[in-house]
C-alpha cells in the first residue's frame, strides 16, 4: 500500500509517515519499481500500534521500547508514563499557582508583574536570610497578595522567617484567610499549627470566627493557641480550653493570666473560679495538675476564688495546701493595703 493510501485510510498525514520512517519507528518494508514506499500488512499493523500508544502520551523513545525491546513490559512503560505525567502536572500546578499570585496582585503594569515574580523568587530561596528580607519587603508593600504570603507561611520552618511573614500578613491580609482557614484541617500537624498561629495574629471578625471554630478542634495544638488568642481579645468562650491548658501544663502560665484578665474584664469571675475548683476536685491524685490549678486561682479575684482557696488550705496534698495558704495570705495583705490585682503564688512567674 502506497503512502498516500495509507495516509488517507489511517488518517495520518504523509508528513508524519515520512517522519516515522526517518526515525526508524515505522519503515515500509518494500519499495515499488519507481522507488515509492510500499507498506505491507505487517507495517500497517505496527503503524496502528504506534498510533494507539501515542494516544497515551508515550514519547517516540518509549514507543520504540514498547515495540522493539522484548524486556520492556507494558506495566513498566505505563509506570514510566504515570511518573512523567505526574511531573508534568506538578509543573503545571506550580505555574498555575504563580499565575494566580500575580493575578491576585491586580497588576496594571508589567513592572508590577515583575515585582511579584521577584518576590516569589525571594520567598522560595534556599537562603533563610533572603526569604526573611523578602518577607519584610512584602510587609512594606500593602499590595502584596495575601494568598502568596499565607501559602508561604504554611510551609516556612525557620521561626525568624515565619515571624516576618506573619508580620507582613498583618499588613497585606487580603485573601489570606481563604488559605489559612482550610489549613487548620491539614493532615500535616505542622501546617495546622502554622495556620492557627498566623490566624491568631490577624485582626477582624473573620479571623475571630475561625479561631472560635478551632476551640473544638481535635488537635490540642490548634485548640490552645486559638483559645489564648480569643482570650486575649476578651472572648469568654475560650475559658474551658484555657482551663484545659492549665491542667495539661501547656502554656499554663499564659492561660492562667488570660483567665485572670477575663475574670476582671468580662464579669465571668465566679464561673472561672468554679471551673478551676471543679477541675481540682476531678484531678484526684494528679498532684502537678492540681498544683497548677490552685496557682491559677491566684489570678482570679472575688469571693468564689477565696472560698476555693480556703477549702484547699486543708487539702491532703501538702504542696496544694501550702500554696493555697500562701495565696490567701498574699491576697489578704494586698486587700489590707488597698492594692488590687492578682496575688502571685510561690513559683509563679
C-alpha positions as a printed Julia matrix, in Angstrom:
349×3 Matrix{Float64}:
   0.0    0.0     0.0
   1.49   3.34   -1.04
   1.98   6.22    1.35
  -0.91   8.28    0.02
  -3.42   5.5     0.5
  -2.07   4.71    3.98
  -2.4    8.37    4.88
  -5.97   8.51    3.65
  -7.14   5.28    5.32
  -5.29   5.7     8.59
  -5.94   9.42    8.97
  -2.22  10.12    9.44
  -0.53  12.82    7.44
   2.03  11.8     4.84
   4.46  14.11    6.59
   4.09  12.16    9.86
   4.5    8.85    8.0
   7.75  10.12    6.5
   8.87  11.21    9.99
   8.15   7.74   11.4
  10.23   6.31    8.58
  13.08   8.77    9.15
  13.36   7.93   12.86
  13.06   4.2    12.22
   9.78   3.78   14.05
   7.6    2.57   11.15
   9.52   1.96    7.95
   7.84   0.35    4.94
   9.38  -3.0     4.14
   9.06  -2.57    0.4
   9.56  -0.17   -2.47
   7.82   0.0    -5.8
   9.75  -0.13   -9.07
   9.53   3.62   -9.08
  11.07   3.84   -5.57
   7.89   4.73   -3.7
   7.25   3.49   -0.15
   5.17   0.31   -0.11
   3.61  -0.65    3.24
   2.96  -4.31    3.94
   0.09  -5.56    6.18
   2.65  -6.01    9.0
   3.79  -2.39    8.54
   0.18  -1.23    8.78
  -0.35  -3.2    11.99
   2.79  -1.64   13.51
   1.59   1.8    12.45
  -1.72   1.31   14.24
   0.14   0.09   17.34
   2.24   3.26   17.27
  -0.82   5.49   16.95
  -2.64   3.7    19.78
   0.35   4.07   22.13
   0.89   7.67   21.1
  -2.65   8.42   22.27
  -1.46   7.54   25.78
   1.25  10.17   25.56
   4.3    7.91   25.08
   7.36   9.58   23.66
   8.98   8.29   20.47
  11.71   6.71   22.58
   9.17   4.85   24.7
   7.25   3.82   21.59
  10.38   2.22   20.19
  11.0    0.43   23.51
   7.44  -0.89   23.54
   7.69  -2.24   20.01
  11.29  -3.4    19.71
  12.67  -4.26   23.17
  11.46  -7.63   24.48
  12.27  -6.76   28.12
  10.08  -3.63   28.09
   6.88  -4.82   29.77
   3.61  -2.91   29.39
   3.47  -2.33   33.15
   6.94  -0.75   33.15
   6.1    1.55   30.27
   2.79   2.63   31.75
   4.51   3.2    35.1
   7.07   5.46   33.41
   4.24   7.27   31.69
   2.45   7.81   35.01
   5.61   9.24   36.58
   6.28  11.64   33.71
   2.63  12.73   33.69
   2.75  13.44   37.42
   5.88  15.53   36.93
   4.19  17.49   34.16
   1.08  18.06   36.28
   3.25  19.27   39.18
   4.99  21.74   36.86
   1.66  22.93   35.51
   0.23  23.32   39.02
   3.26  25.32   40.08
   2.84  27.56   37.04
  -0.87  27.93   37.83
  -0.04  28.85   41.43
   2.4   31.52   40.3
  -0.07  32.94   37.77
  -2.79  33.16   40.41
  -0.49  35.06   42.75
   0.38  37.51   40.01
  -3.33  37.88   39.2
  -4.2   38.4    42.88
  -1.82  41.35   42.9
  -4.08  43.09   40.37
  -1.21  44.29   38.21
  -1.87  47.08   35.74
   1.72  47.44   34.55
   4.4   44.9    33.64
   6.61  46.39   36.34
   4.09  45.17   38.92
   4.14  41.68   37.41
   7.95  41.66   37.62
   7.81  42.85   41.24
   5.55  39.98   42.29
   7.66  37.44   40.39
  10.79  38.77   42.12
   9.02  38.5    45.48
   8.06  34.87   44.8
  11.62  34.02   43.89
  12.88  35.64   47.08
  10.36  33.77   49.25
  11.29  30.47   47.6
  15.03  30.96   48.07
  17.1   28.32   49.88
  18.71  31.15   51.88
  16.67  31.9    55.02
  18.08  35.43   55.29
  16.95  36.21   51.75
  13.48  34.81   52.5
  13.29  37.0    55.6
  14.33  40.12   53.68
  11.72  39.34   51.04
   9.03  38.91   53.69
   9.92  42.22   55.33
   9.88  43.95   51.96
   6.46  42.42   51.26
   5.18  43.87   54.53
   6.2   47.34   53.43
   4.11  46.94   50.27
   0.43  46.61   51.14
  -0.39  45.48   47.58
   1.4   42.16   48.12
  -1.06  39.27   47.53
  -2.13  37.91   50.92
  -2.64  34.44   49.47
   1.02  34.32   48.47
   2.16  35.22   51.98
  -0.3   32.77   53.56
   0.82  29.85   51.39
   4.44  30.69   52.13
   3.99  30.91   55.91
   2.33  27.47   55.95
   5.5   25.91   54.58
   8.09  28.01   56.41
  10.11  26.16   59.07
  12.53  28.93   60.04
  10.99  30.81   63.01
  12.55  34.17   62.08
  11.27  33.99   58.5
   7.86  32.79   59.72
   7.65  35.75   62.1
   8.46  38.18   59.3
   5.84  36.56   57.09
   3.16  36.82   59.78
   4.08  40.49   60.26
   3.69  41.03   56.53
   0.36  39.2    56.6
  -0.98  41.67   59.15
  -0.36  44.42   56.62
  -1.45  42.55   53.46
  -4.05  40.08   54.67
  -6.43  40.26   51.7
  -7.3   36.68   50.73
  -5.02  35.15   53.36
  -7.79  33.58   55.45
  -9.07  31.7    52.4
  -5.75  29.82   52.57
  -5.21  29.71   56.34
  -8.72  28.59   57.28
  -8.71  25.28   55.35
  -5.13  24.65   56.54
  -6.46  24.21   60.08
  -7.67  20.79   58.93
  -4.5   19.86   57.06
  -3.28  16.27   57.56
   0.12  17.76   58.44
   0.42  18.77   62.11
   3.0   21.48   61.4
   0.76  23.05   58.78
  -2.16  23.16   61.22
  -0.02  24.82   63.89
   1.42  27.38   61.5
  -2.08  28.19   60.29
  -3.55  28.81   63.74
  -0.5   30.87   64.77
  -0.92  33.08   61.71
  -4.69  33.45   62.17
  -4.21  34.34   65.83
  -2.18  37.4    64.82
  -4.77  38.72   62.36
  -7.5   41.19   63.29
 -11.09  41.16   62.19
 -14.3   39.22   62.59
 -13.38  36.56   60.02
 -10.22  35.63   61.9
 -12.15  35.57   65.18
 -14.74  33.25   63.64
 -12.05  30.81   62.53
 -10.48  30.88   65.99
 -13.84  30.25   67.63
 -14.4   27.22   65.42
 -10.92  25.98   66.31
 -11.86  25.75   70.01
 -13.43  22.36   69.19
 -10.55  21.17   67.01
  -9.33  17.62   67.75
  -5.7   18.77   67.77
  -4.82  20.39   71.14
  -2.01  22.26   69.39
  -4.72  24.08   67.42
  -7.2   24.49   70.28
  -4.65  26.01   72.66
  -3.35  28.9    70.51
  -6.91  29.63   69.38
  -8.09  29.89   72.99
  -5.16  32.1    74.01
  -5.81  34.43   71.07
  -9.54  34.64   71.74
  -8.98  35.12   75.45
  -6.61  37.99   74.72
  -9.45  39.53   72.68
 -11.77  39.23   75.66
 -13.84  36.31   74.34
 -15.1   34.24   77.28
 -15.86  31.27   75.02
 -12.19  30.4    75.35
 -12.46  29.76   79.11
 -12.94  25.94   79.1
  -9.99  25.42   76.75
  -7.83  27.78   78.8
  -8.61  25.75   81.92
  -7.64  22.65   79.94
  -4.27  24.23   79.14
  -3.65  24.77   82.85
  -4.49  21.13   83.55
  -2.26  19.87   80.75
   0.64  22.13   81.71
   0.84  23.56   78.18
   1.2   27.36   78.15
  -0.35  27.13   81.61
   1.11  30.4    82.93
  -0.15  32.33   79.9
  -3.51  30.57   80.13
  -3.85  31.42   83.84
  -3.03  35.08   83.21
  -5.57  35.18   80.39
  -8.2   33.67   82.68
  -7.41  36.38   85.23
  -7.9   39.14   82.66
 -11.18  37.62   81.51
 -12.38  37.35   85.11
 -11.66  41.02   85.77
 -12.9   42.4    82.46
 -15.83  40.23   81.4
 -17.78  39.53   84.55
 -17.06  35.8    84.4
 -15.17  35.71   87.67
 -17.39  33.22   89.52
 -17.69  30.94   86.5
 -13.92  30.76   86.07
 -13.31  30.2    89.78
 -15.91  27.42   89.82
 -14.41  25.74   86.75
 -10.95  25.73   88.33
 -12.34  24.38   91.6
 -14.3   21.66   89.77
 -11.17  20.58   87.92
  -9.29  20.43   91.21
 -11.92  18.04   92.52
 -11.74  15.87   89.41
  -7.97  15.58   89.32
  -7.72  13.33   92.39
  -4.1   12.33   92.83
  -2.76  14.27   89.84
  -0.56  16.41   92.06
   1.14  18.54   89.42
  -2.11  19.37   87.63
  -3.81  20.25   90.93
  -0.9   22.49   91.89
  -1.16  24.37   88.59
  -4.9   24.79   89.12
  -4.52  26.21   92.63
  -1.81  28.56   91.37
  -4.22  29.73   88.69
  -6.76  30.65   91.35
  -4.3   33.33   92.43
  -5.14  35.17   89.2
  -8.89  35.17   89.91
 -10.38  37.89   92.13
 -13.6   37.59   94.08
 -15.28  35.59   96.78
 -15.67  32.35   94.79
 -11.91  32.07   94.4
 -11.44  32.98   98.08
 -13.77  30.17   99.14
 -11.99  27.66   96.94
  -8.61  28.68   98.33
  -9.9   28.48  101.9
 -11.08  24.92  101.3
  -7.76  23.97   99.73
  -5.72  25.03  102.76
  -6.78  21.71  104.29
  -6.02  19.67  101.18
  -4.28  16.31  101.83
  -1.66  17.23   99.22
   0.77  19.32  101.26
   2.03  21.29   98.23
  -1.51  22.25   97.28
  -2.42  23.18  100.86
   0.69  25.31  101.41
   0.29  27.06   98.06
  -3.37  27.85   98.77
  -2.44  29.21  102.21
   0.33  31.38  100.73
  -2.0   32.79   98.1
  -4.66  33.59  100.71
  -2.07  35.31  102.87
  -0.83  37.39   99.95
  -4.38  38.3    98.91
  -5.24  39.34  102.45
  -2.15  41.53  102.7
  -2.91  43.17   99.36
  -6.51  43.85  100.34
  -5.37  45.28  103.67
  -3.03  47.6   101.84
  -5.7   48.63   99.36
  -3.84  47.09   96.43
  -5.85  45.35   93.71
  -4.64  42.73   91.26
  -3.7   39.08   91.25
  -1.7   37.54   94.06
   1.26  35.65   92.64
   1.72  32.24   94.26
   5.12  30.78   95.13
   6.89  29.61   91.98
   4.62  31.55   89.64
   6.36  33.88   87.22
